[in-house]
Amino acid sequence: MSDEGVDWTGVTEEMAREIKQQGETFLQAQLQAAIASDQRATTMAGVCVTLATAVVAAGIAYWDKSSSIPILLGSFPGGLSLLIAAGYAGRSARPVDFYYPGNQPNKWYEIRGGDLTVALGGEAENYDQHIASNQTILADSREAINIAFWIAIASPVVGGAVWGAAEVIFSLSRLLTA
């Protein structure tokens, strides 16, 4: 429990319990949001890896049948962009130290003979710190998944730009050597 912070003297036990309960409710909501975020991020990482494999395989297959080097060259940066997006999505879902609602009973043993209202208030203060810590983790994960989405969205543009530039360069090369 907290040794410093809010003065809980004069607060009713009912009020201290309600404040603590609000903290537990908030921590539970954060946990549910974090689980949903991790599911979204791992799904996105899997989709991006699958798409990267498909893009590169399609580029190789097309090159094998047509000998088109520009399409082959365009498939690699497009696929690489998707792999980078998968990396950011994976970063978003990485294991982190996250605070859950509730507490271990042994954390209360030392103060079990003390003032229950102060103990409940101290636990509410702990929850407040845990909520703030979780918010920082969730914000970091949100930033990583947003970066992943933008990179994934840009990957066709990257691949297409390389393919288009290679097509122009190869066309000009054929014109200059003819």
C-alpha positions, 0 to 999 in steps of 0.5 A: 500500500502507499506510504505517502500520497492522499490523506485517507483519514476522515474518509468513510470505508464505503467511499474508499471501497468505491474509489478502489472499485473504480480503479479495478474497473478501469484496470479491467477495461484497460486489460480488455483493450490491451487483449483486443489490441494484441489480437489485432496486431498479431492478426495484422502481422500474420496477414502482412507476412502472408501478403509479403510472401504472395507478392514476392512469389507472384513477382518471381512467377511472373518473371519466370514466365515473362522474363520481366525484370521490372516486375521482379524488382518491384515485388521485392520492395513491396514485399519488404515493406509488408515485412516491415509493417509486420515487424511493427505490428509484432512490436505492438503485440510484444510481451510487456509488464501490464498491471491487472486488477486486484492484488496478491493477498500477501501484499496485505498481510503486513497491514492486516491489523491496520485501518481498513479505510487507509489500506483501501485508499492506499490500494486505490493509489496503487491502482492509479499508478498502475493505470498511468503505467498501462496508459503509457504501454497502450499508447506505445502499442497504438503508435506501433500499430499505426505505423504498421498500418501506414507502411502496409498501406504504402507497400503497393505504392513502394512496389509500384514505384520501383516497378514503374521506375525499372520499367522506364529505365529498361525501356530507355535502355532498349531505346538507347541501345537500338 
